[in-house]
Amino acid sequence: MSDFTGKTVIITGAGKGIGRACVELLTHRGARIVGLSRSQADLDDLAAKFGATVISVNLADNAAARAAMKKAGLADALINCAGTNVLESVIDMTEEGYEQVLGINLRAALICAQEFARARISNGGGGTIVNVTSIAGHRGFVDHVAYAASKAGLEGATRVMAKELGPYGIRVNAVAPTVTMTELAAKAWSEPSKRDPMIVRHPMARFAEVDDVARSIALLISEDAPMISGAVLPVDGGFLAV
């Protein structure tokens, strides 16, 4: 089990789901957490329970996202967990839905990564980034057109980041979880007609829990993964393998 004592980790979307699981896990392993979220109630809870430094920000606002990352300061790792979804088909996709999903899932992640990398390079380099993507970037799911585009786009950007930032000693990877039991996933997969056919496509016969994903992220930002960069790690119980 990797120890993060003395390390500072910035986590976007820290208030809920995978982000919150990362806060809890990494705090227990010694890390200092800087959590970004737009929910003040969630941030207050993170500060009270885990001693996290918290920053309230709407990452859909480009200038606010940059300001929040500058306020967060220099860190050893960035975990881009912030995400959203609007369930729309190709035919019914709206401009508002597209902008909301791409703005949070892709553009905000790129801005946060850019500011993190600039700070690291100014301080001599090093550090690591993990972007949370999805198996939706690899397989087509009904009503997930903008979501799939955002996650596939972030995987492509992850590879570019790994290539461009590698010379500065910055590693960049992504995790691609299957359906993970968050509030967001519950909305999309609560109906048995959607859930049951999906479950049977998983060799491990279950969806992921948030802690499953957090542990995989912890591995990628740890010193146990010194030569892993530019990788997209499926956290999917074998879904993409069959």
VEXMIKOL-480457 format. One record per residue (C-alpha): x, y, z; residue in three letters. Coordinates in steps of 0.25 Angstrom, whole numbers, padded with zeros to 4 digits, always signed. Layout:
XYZALA
...
END
This chain:
+0000+0000+0000MET
+0006+0013-0004SER
+0009+0024+0006ASP
+0006+0039+0002PHE
+0011+0045+0015THR
+0016+0059+0011GLY
+0009+0059-0003LYS
-0001+0069-0007THR
-0012+0065-0016VAL
-0022+0074-0024ILE
-0035+0067-0026ILE
-0046+0073-0035THR
-0061+0068-0033GLY
-0056+0065-0019ALA
-0070+0066-0012GLY
-0076+0054-0018LYS
-0074+0040-0024GLY
-0060+0036-0028ILE
-0054+0049-0024GLY
-0059+0048-0010ARG
-0054+0034-0010ALA
-0041+0039-0014CYS
-0041+0049-0003VAL
-0044+0039+0008GLU
-0034+0028+0003LEU
-0022+0038+0001LEU
-0025+0045+0014THR
-0024+0032+0021HIS
-0011+0029+0014ARG
-0005+0042+0018GLY
-0007+0052+0007ALA
-0011+0067+0009ARG
-0023+0069+0000ILE
-0028+0081-0007VAL
-0042+0079-0012GLY
-0050+0086-0022LEU
-0065+0086-0023SER
-0076+0095-0026ARG
-0084+0090-0014SER
-0081+0098-0002GLN
-0088+0088+0007ALA
-0079+0076+0002ASP
-0067+0085+0003LEU
-0070+0088+0018ASP
-0072+0073+0020ASP
-0058+0070+0014LEU
-0052+0080+0022ALA
-0058+0075+0035ALA
-0056+0060+0033LYS
-0043+0060+0026PHE
-0036+0073+0029GLY
-0036+0076+0014ALA
-0033+0090+0008THR
-0045+0093+0000VAL
-0048+0103-0011ILE
-0062+0106-0016SER
-0062+0107-0031VAL
-0071+0105-0043ASN
-0062+0098-0053LEU
-0071+0102-0065ALA
-0066+0116-0063ASP
-0052+0116-0070ASN
-0047+0128-0062ALA
-0052+0122-0049ALA
-0045+0109-0052ALA
-0032+0116-0055ARG
-0033+0124-0042ALA
-0036+0112-0034ALA
-0024+0104-0039MET
-0015+0116-0036LYS
-0021+0117-0022LYS
-0019+0102-0020ALA
-0004+0105-0022GLY
+0007+0095-0025LEU
+0003+0080-0023ALA
+0009+0067-0025ASP
-0003+0061-0032ALA
-0015+0065-0039LEU
-0027+0056-0040ILE
-0038+0061-0050ASN
-0051+0055-0045CYS
-0061+0066-0048ALA
-0071+0061-0057GLY
-0086+0062-0062THR
-0095+0056-0072ASN
-0108+0060-0079VAL
-0115+0048-0085LEU
-0118+0052-0099GLU
-0119+0044-0112SER
-0112+0048-0125VAL
-0125+0052-0130ILE
-0129+0060-0118ASP
-0116+0066-0114MET
-0117+0080-0110THR
-0106+0091-0111GLU
-0108+0094-0096GLU
-0106+0079-0092GLY
-0094+0078-0101TYR
-0087+0091-0095GLU
-0090+0086-0081GLN
-0084+0072-0083VAL
-0072+0076-0091LEU
-0070+0088-0083GLY
-0068+0081-0070ILE
-0063+0067-0074ASN
-0053+0072-0085LEU
-0050+0087-0085ARG
-0049+0088-0070ALA
-0040+0076-0068ALA
-0031+0082-0079LEU
-0030+0095-0072ILE
-0027+0089-0058CYS
-0017+0080-0064ALA
-0010+0092-0071GLN
-0010+0101-0059GLU
-0004+0089-0051PHE
+0007+0086-0061ALA
+0011+0101-0062ARG
+0012+0101-0047ALA
+0020+0088-0047ARG
+0029+0093-0058ILE
+0032+0106-0051SER
+0036+0098-0039ASN
+0046+0089-0047GLY
+0036+0079-0052GLY
+0031+0065-0047GLY
+0017+0062-0042GLY
+0006+0053-0048THR
-0008+0055-0054ILE
-0019+0045-0054VAL
-0031+0048-0063ASN
-0044+0040-0060VAL
-0050+0036-0073THR
-0060+0024-0076SER
-0063+0012-0083ILE
-0073+0020-0091ALA
-0061+0026-0098GLY
-0059+0012-0104HIS
-0073+0006-0106ARG
-0086+0013-0111GLY
-0097+0014-0100PHE
-0110+0020-0104VAL
-0113+0034-0099ASP
-0098+0037-0096HIS
-0094+0044-0109VAL
-0088+0056-0102ALA
-0082+0049-0090TYR
-0075+0038-0099ALA
-0069+0050-0108ALA
-0064+0057-0095SER
-0058+0044-0089LYS
-0051+0039-0102ALA
-0046+0054-0104GLY
-0040+0054-0091LEU
-0033+0040-0093GLU
-0027+0046-0106GLY
-0023+0058-0098ALA
-0017+0050-0088THR
-0007+0043-0098ARG
-0003+0057-0103VAL
-0001+0062-0089MET
+0008+0050-0086ALA
+0016+0053-0098LYS
+0018+0068-0096GLU
+0020+0067-0081LEU
+0028+0055-0080GLY
+0041+0063-0083PRO
+0038+0071-0070TYR
+0036+0058-0062GLY
+0021+0059-0061ILE
+0014+0046-0063ARG
-0001+0047-0069VAL
-0010+0035-0069ASN
-0025+0032-0069ALA
-0034+0022-0063VAL
-0047+0018-0070ALA
-0057+0012-0060PRO
-0069+0004-0064THR
-0082+0008-0058VAL
-0078+0013-0044THR
-0088+0014-0033MET
-0089+0029-0032THR
-0101+0038-0032GLU
-0099+0041-0046LEU
-0098+0026-0050ALA
-0111+0023-0042ALA
-0119+0033-0051LYS
-0114+0026-0064ALA
-0114+0012-0060TRP
-0125+0010-0049SER
-0136+0004-0059GLU
-0135-0011-0059PRO
-0136-0011-0074SER
-0123-0003-0075LYS
-0116-0009-0063ARG
-0118-0024-0065ASP
-0113-0026-0079PRO
-0101-0017-0075MET
-0097-0026-0063ILE
-0097-0039-0071VAL
-0086-0033-0080ARG
-0077-0032-0068HIS
-0068-0044-0065PRO
-0068-0040-0050MET
-0083-0039-0050ALA
-0084-0026-0044ARG
-0082-0011-0046PHE
-0071-0003-0039ALA
-0071+0003-0026GLU
-0064+0017-0024VAL
-0053+0011-0015ASP
-0050+0002-0027ASP
-0047+0014-0035VAL
-0040+0022-0024ALA
-0030+0010-0021ARG
-0026+0010-0036SER
-0024+0024-0036ILE
-0015+0024-0024ALA
-0007+0013-0031LEU
-0005+0022-0043LEU
-0001+0035-0035ILE
+0009+0027-0026SER
+0023+0024-0026GLU
+0020+0009-0030ASP
+0017+0014-0044ALA
+0029+0022-0048PRO
+0029+0017-0063MET
+0014+0018-0065ILE
+0010+0030-0074SER
+0001+0031-0085GLY
-0007+0019-0081ALA
-0022+0018-0080VAL
-0026+0007-0069LEU
-0039+0001-0070PRO
-0046-0001-0057VAL
-0057-0009-0062ASP
-0057-0024-0057GLY
-0053-0029-0070GLY
-0064-0022-0078PHE
-0055-0017-0089LEU
-0047-0030-0090ALA
-0059-0038-0095VAL
END
